Amino acid sequence: MPEPIGTATELRSGYSTGELTTMEVAERVLAALPEPAGDAVWISTVPAGQLRHRAAELHRRRTELASLPLYGVPFAVKDNIDVAGLPTTAGCPEFAYRPERTAPVVTRLLDAGAMLVGKTNLDQFATGLTGARSPYGAVQSVFGGGLISGGSSSGSAVAVAAGTVAFALGTDTAGSGRVPAACNGIVGLKPTRGLLSTLGVVPACRSLDCVSIFSRSVDDAAAVFAVATGVDPDDPWSRALPAGYVAGREPSAVRLGVPRTEDLDFFGDLGQRDRFAAGRDRLGNLVGGTETVGIGPLFEAGDLLYQGPWVAERLADLGDFLQRRPDAVLPVTREVLEKGRRHDATDLFRAWHRLRELRAWADRLWQRIDVLVVPTVGTTFTLAEIGEDPIGRNLMLGRYTQFANLLDLAAVSVANGFTAAGRPASLTLLGPAFSDGTLTRLAAALTGRPDPLADRAGNCPEPPPDGDPRVLLAVVGRHLRGESRNSELVERGATLAGLARTAPLYRLYRLPSDDGVGLPSLVRVGPGRGAAIEIELWRLPVDAIGGLLRGVPAPLSLGWLRLHDGREVLGFLAEAYATAVATAEDISAAGGWRAYRQGTRTG
């Protein structure tokens, strides 16, 4: 049995010390892959020669480790997400096509140095939560015993849990990024809808679809999320993470909502009930306070997904294929999709109006609490048990997940031990849109992992109200926190809004300065030549900009910077002529001025 590869964090540590090379990791991945048709986890993989070529290319770029946050990290992609050169099947061979363009969310990962291994199995057309609805075979949990893997992102979750890859992309409409995580003892991060572009994703329910992340640790999931997040101008569902939300709340400041006992249903599974109680109590010791809340309206919202008109939205993209090739669609998938024909526009508007009322209820809930904890699943099943009642038991699996995207919530699922019967248990942390940072920080604390956003916290304020008379300013060097000129911002009333990265369009140089520290200078160089450089975002009163600019030495000036998420913000730039001198040092590989300074102090 091949040895599982490490987490992304462990791999980066090995690369930085020279204990590992990308070629060695690629060979370990290849050794772990099954022979063609060897199991149901993978639908297609990149050719071995292509993976080795990618590993060798990255090895030649090993000096850029600091500026490639996913350098040499193997990953997989659910096979409803486009990758140029590999077919997209959506779990249906007759539907397969070869995309000309890789989905932007995958491109971001590749640009950050990740190594794509292949495409994974799924419940057909991402319709189901079991992992048993695929003509490529049912996927069993990594724990064996005939247990379901959960779906629809079944293959992605098992590839991660088995250690073949460090992380994988799934999708989540009704819970497909969380249920498979629960069934395989790993982390499932379902971001706020729109933060990860769904362009190049075969739609399941287009208005609710979300790209999700599977990993074996919360810090890995947070690292992938940071890279994958970004506005795509061609994606009408795409949106930006407001800077003030990046760091989120630290666990001790979180107000935790705990469901009333009478609102919880474990379908007779006392083991899952006991494990949830234990996890809930552990969480209570980490947060600033808890409050018992009723959650009945969440279940009502969730029922709208498959028992209301949203199932008709699935036909908006798949109806023509279903009509043309009904024989190509599995009977259970076809039965679910055909239910969409029962609803008309009147049903849709009635349901939409009720959903708005339920969203208003949820908005009031988030005024009382910051995070809600629920079981990820109330119980687990074997493949045989799912076969006895595939639709009814699928609804049971989605009891605590189906409402999240309808109510515009973020979520992260983490392992919660095992029941006395040996079944995996899991719990999910839920929060309102853009609470992703708060959720990952609390999940990391619960699982004993380092706080993935501690260095981003600072004194980040909440996003400013509408009409706030301040401008967002990007700083890259000596105006950073702790640097010599930061006081120039603070004295003018600036407040820290969070950390960010530039788009990979810039080079960072160190120019000589009278004090010997150097003058960090950011220069735009264009696509294919630049790197993503870490910056800080500060909110500065508009009337203070002139005074700040008067103290900025040549060749620096203020201009427009493009961030990794697609936003354009005002920031410090240098004129290109200054970098032509022999004393200009290109420090882009460090990834930022602070990282460069730390390296020179410890190197």
Backbone hydrogen bonds, N-H to C=O, Kabsch-Sander energy under -0.5 kcal/mol:
donor,donor_aa,acceptor,acceptor_aa,energy
5,I,163,G,-2.6
11,L,7,T,-2.7
12,R,8,A,-2.5
13,S,9,T,-1.7
14,G,10,E,-2.2
15,Y,11,L,-2.6
16,S,12,R,-2.3
17,T,13,S,-1.6
18,G,14,G,-0.8
19,E,14,G,-1.2
20,L,14,G,-1.7
25,V,21,T,-2.0
26,A,22,T,-2.4
27,E,23,M,-2.0
28,R,24,E,-1.8
29,V,25,V,-2.2
30,L,26,A,-2.5
31,A,27,E,-2.1
32,A,28,R,-1.2
32,A,29,V,-0.6
33,L,29,V,-1.1
38,G,35,E,-2.6
43,I,119,K,-2.4
44,S,119,K,-1.5
46,V,117,V,-2.5
51,L,47,P,-2.1
52,R,48,A,-2.5
53,H,49,G,-2.1
54,R,50,Q,-2.2
55,A,51,L,-2.3
56,A,52,R,-2.4
57,E,53,H,-2.5
58,L,54,R,-2.3
59,H,55,A,-2.1
60,R,56,A,-1.8
61,R,57,E,-0.7
61,R,58,L,-0.8
62,R,59,H,-1.5
64,E,61,R,-2.7
65,L,62,R,-1.3
67,S,64,E,-1.3
68,L,64,E,-0.7
68,L,65,L,-1.2
70,L,112,A,-2.3
71,Y,68,L,-2.0
72,G,113,G,-2.2
73,V,70,L,-2.0
75,F,115,M,-2.4
76,A,167,F,-1.3
77,V,118,G,-2.2
78,K,169,L,-1.3
79,D,120,T,-2.1
80,N,78,K,-0.9
81,I,78,K,-1.7
82,D,200,G,-2.9
83,V,86,L,-0.5
85,G,99,P,-0.8
86,L,83,V,-2.1
88,T,97,Y,-3.0
89,T,79,D,-0.6
89,T,87,P,-0.6
90,A,79,D,-2.9
92,C,89,T,-1.5
95,F,92,C,-1.4
96,A,92,C,-0.7
96,A,93,P,-0.9
97,Y,88,T,-1.6
103,A,82,D,-2.2
106,V,103,A,-1.0
107,T,103,A,-2.1
108,R,104,P,-2.2
109,L,105,V,-1.0
110,L,106,V,-2.3
111,D,107,T,-2.8
112,A,108,R,-1.1
113,G,110,L,-1.9
114,A,109,L,-2.2
115,M,73,V,-2.4
116,L,114,A,-0.6
117,V,75,F,-2.7
118,G,75,F,-0.6
119,K,44,S,-3.2
120,T,77,V,-2.1
121,N,41,V,-2.9
123,D,152,S,-1.3
124,Q,133,R,-3.7
125,F,90,A,-3.4
126,A,123,D,-2.3
127,T,124,Q,-1.6
128,G,126,A,-0.7
134,S,132,A,-0.6
137,G,134,S,-1.6
139,V,131,G,-2.7
140,Q,138,A,-0.5
141,S,147,L,-2.7
144,G,141,S,-2.0
147,L,144,G,-1.5
148,I,381,F,-2.3
149,S,130,T,-0.6
149,S,139,V,-1.3
150,G,130,T,-1.7
151,G,129,L,-1.3
153,S,176,S,-0.7
154,S,152,S,-1.7
155,G,121,N,-1.7
156,S,121,N,-0.6
157,A,153,S,-1.8
158,V,154,S,-2.1
159,A,155,G,-2.5
160,V,156,S,-1.6
161,A,157,A,-2.7
162,A,158,V,-2.7
163,G,160,V,-1.3
164,T,159,A,-1.6
165,V,159,A,-1.4
166,A,74,P,-2.0
167,F,74,P,-1.1
168,A,214,F,-1.8
169,L,76,A,-2.2
170,G,212,S,-2.0
172,D,210,C,-3.0
178,R,175,G,-1.8
179,V,175,G,-2.9
182,A,178,R,-2.3
183,C,179,V,-2.1
184,N,180,P,-0.8
184,N,181,A,-0.7
185,G,181,A,-0.7
185,G,182,A,-0.6
186,I,181,A,-1.9
187,V,215,S,-2.7
188,G,413,S,-2.3
189,L,213,I,-2.9
190,K,188,G,-0.6
190,K,411,A,-2.7
195,L,192,T,-1.9
197,S,195,L,-0.5
201,V,198,T,-1.7
202,V,80,N,-3.0
208,L,205,C,-2.9
209,D,205,C,-1.5
212,S,170,G,-1.9
213,I,189,L,-2.2
214,F,168,A,-2.8
215,S,187,V,-1.7
216,R,166,A,-0.6
221,A,217,S,-1.8
222,A,218,V,-2.6
223,A,219,D,-2.0
224,V,220,D,-2.4
225,F,221,A,-2.6
226,A,222,A,-2.2
227,V,223,A,-1.3
228,A,224,V,-2.9
229,T,225,F,-2.0
230,G,195,L,-2.1
231,V,565,D,-3.1
235,D,232,D,-2.0
238,S,235,D,-1.5
239,R,194,G,-2.0
245,Y,242,P,-2.2
246,V,243,A,-1.4
253,A,250,E,-2.2
254,V,251,P,-1.9
256,L,254,V,-0.7
256,L,289,G,-3.0
257,G,371,V,-3.6
258,V,291,E,-2.7
260,R,293,V,-1.6
263,D,260,R,-1.6
264,L,261,T,-1.5
269,D,266,F,-2.3
270,L,268,G,-1.2
273,R,269,D,-1.7
274,D,270,L,-2.4
275,R,271,G,-2.2
276,F,272,Q,-2.4
277,A,273,R,-2.0
278,A,274,D,-2.0
279,G,275,R,-2.4
280,R,276,F,-2.9
281,D,277,A,-2.0
282,R,278,A,-1.9
283,L,279,G,-2.3
284,G,280,R,-2.0
285,N,281,D,-1.0
285,N,282,R,-0.7
286,L,283,L,-2.0
287,V,283,L,-1.2
288,G,251,P,-0.7
288,G,254,V,-1.6
289,G,254,V,-1.1
291,E,256,L,-2.3
293,V,258,V,-2.4
298,L,295,I,-1.1
299,F,295,I,-1.1
300,E,296,G,-1.7
301,A,297,P,-2.1
302,G,298,L,-2.3
303,D,299,F,-2.1
304,L,300,E,-0.7
304,L,301,A,-1.1
305,L,302,G,-1.5
306,Y,302,G,-0.6
307,Q,303,D,-1.8
308,G,304,L,-0.8
310,W,304,L,-0.9
311,V,308,G,-1.3
312,A,309,P,-1.6
313,E,309,P,-0.6
313,E,310,W,-0.9
314,R,310,W,-0.6
314,R,311,V,-0.6
315,L,311,V,-0.5
315,L,312,A,-0.8
316,A,312,A,-0.8
316,A,313,E,-0.7
317,D,313,E,-0.6
317,D,314,R,-0.6
318,L,314,R,-1.7
319,G,315,L,-2.4
322,L,318,L,-2.7
323,Q,319,G,-2.3
324,R,320,D,-2.2
325,R,321,F,-3.4
328,A,325,R,-1.6
329,V,326,P,-1.1
334,R,330,L,-3.1
335,E,331,P,-2.4
336,V,332,V,-1.7
337,L,333,T,-2.5
338,E,334,R,-2.7
339,K,335,E,-0.8
339,K,336,V,-0.7
340,G,337,L,-1.8
341,R,338,E,-1.7
342,R,339,K,-1.6
343,H,340,G,-1.1
348,L,344,D,-1.9
349,F,345,A,-2.4
350,R,346,T,-2.3
351,A,347,D,-2.5
352,W,348,L,-2.8
353,H,349,F,-2.6
354,R,350,R,-2.0
355,L,351,A,-2.6
356,R,352,W,-2.1
357,E,353,H,-1.5
358,L,354,R,-2.2
359,R,355,L,-2.6
360,A,356,R,-2.0
361,W,357,E,-1.8
362,A,358,L,-2.3
363,D,359,R,-2.6
364,R,360,A,-1.8
365,L,361,W,-1.8
366,W,362,A,-2.2
367,Q,363,D,-0.5
367,Q,364,R,-0.7
368,R,365,L,-1.6
369,I,365,L,-1.8
370,D,255,R,-3.2
371,V,255,R,-1.8
372,L,430,L,-2.6
373,V,257,G,-2.1
374,V,428,T,-2.3
376,T,426,S,-1.4
378,G,396,M,-0.5
383,L,146,G,-2.9
386,I,382,T,-2.2
387,G,383,L,-2.0
388,E,384,A,-1.0
389,D,385,E,-0.9
389,D,386,I,-0.8
393,R,389,D,-2.3
394,N,390,P,-0.7
395,L,391,I,-1.9
396,M,392,G,-1.3
397,L,393,R,-1.8
398,G,394,N,-1.3
399,R,396,M,-1.2
401,T,398,G,-1.4
402,Q,398,G,-2.5
404,A,401,T,-1.4
407,L,403,F,-1.9
408,D,405,N,-0.9
409,L,404,A,-2.5
410,A,431,G,-2.5
411,A,190,K,-2.4
412,V,429,L,-1.9
413,S,188,G,-2.9
414,V,427,L,-2.6
416,N,417,G,-0.5
416,N,425,A,-2.9
419,T,423,R,-2.7
422,G,419,T,-2.1
425,A,417,G,-2.8
427,L,414,V,-2.1
428,T,374,V,-3.4
429,L,412,V,-2.7
430,L,372,L,-2.8
431,G,410,A,-2.0
433,A,408,D,-0.8
435,S,432,P,-1.8
439,L,435,S,-2.3
440,T,436,D,-2.4
441,R,437,G,-2.1
442,L,438,T,-2.1
443,A,439,L,-2.6
444,A,440,T,-2.3
445,A,441,R,-1.9
446,L,442,L,-2.3
447,T,443,A,-1.9
448,G,444,A,-0.5
448,G,445,A,-0.8
449,R,444,A,-2.7
454,A,451,D,-1.1
456,R,453,L,-1.7
457,A,453,L,-0.6
457,A,454,A,-1.0
458,G,454,A,-0.6
460,C,457,A,-2.3
468,D,465,P,-1.6
470,R,468,D,-1.4
471,V,540,L,-3.0
473,L,471,V,-0.5
473,L,538,W,-3.4
474,A,570,L,-3.0
475,V,536,E,-2.7
480,L,477,G,-1.9
483,E,480,L,-2.1
485,R,478,R,-2.5
486,N,483,E,-1.5
488,E,485,R,-1.3
489,L,486,N,-1.5
490,V,486,N,-1.9
491,E,487,S,-3.0
492,R,489,L,-0.9
493,G,490,V,-1.9
494,A,489,L,-2.2
495,T,539,R,-1.8
497,A,537,L,-3.4
498,G,537,L,-1.0
500,A,535,I,-2.0
502,T,533,I,-2.2
503,A,562,R,-2.6
505,L,503,A,-2.9
506,Y,531,A,-1.1
507,R,523,V,-2.6
509,Y,507,R,-0.5
509,Y,521,S,-2.9
510,R,585,E,-2.7
511,L,509,Y,-0.6
511,L,519,L,-2.4
516,G,513,S,-1.5
519,L,511,L,-3.1
521,S,509,Y,-2.9
523,V,507,R,-2.7
525,V,505,L,-2.8
526,G,505,L,-1.6
529,R,526,G,-1.5
530,G,504,P,-0.7
530,G,526,G,-0.8
531,A,506,Y,-2.8
533,I,531,A,-0.6
534,E,591,G,-3.0
535,I,500,A,-2.7
536,E,475,V,-2.3
537,L,498,G,-2.9
538,W,473,L,-2.9
539,R,495,T,-3.0
540,L,471,V,-2.7
540,L,538,W,-0.6
542,V,469,P,-1.5
544,A,541,P,-2.1
545,I,542,V,-1.5
548,L,544,A,-1.9
549,L,545,I,-2.7
550,R,546,G,-1.7
551,G,547,G,-0.6
551,G,548,L,-1.1
552,V,549,L,-1.7
556,L,553,P,-2.0
557,S,573,L,-2.3
559,G,571,G,-2.8
561,L,559,G,-0.5
561,L,569,V,-3.7
563,L,561,L,-0.5
563,L,567,R,-3.2
564,H,501,R,-2.9
566,G,563,L,-1.8
569,V,561,L,-2.6
569,V,567,R,-0.5
570,L,472,L,-1.0
571,G,559,G,-2.7
572,F,474,A,-1.5
573,L,557,S,-2.7
574,A,522,L,-3.1
575,E,555,P,-1.6
578,A,575,E,-1.4
579,T,576,A,-1.5
580,A,577,Y,-1.4
581,V,578,A,-0.7
584,A,581,V,-1.6
585,E,510,R,-2.2
586,D,584,A,-0.5
587,I,508,L,-2.6
587,I,585,E,-0.7
588,S,508,L,-0.5
590,A,587,I,-1.6
591,G,588,S,-1.8
593,W,476,V,-0.7
596,Y,592,G,-2.1
597,R,593,W,-2.7
598,Q,594,R,-2.4
599,G,595,A,-2.1
600,T,596,Y,-2.1
601,R,597,R,-1.6
602,T,598,Q,-1.8
603,G,599,G,-2.0
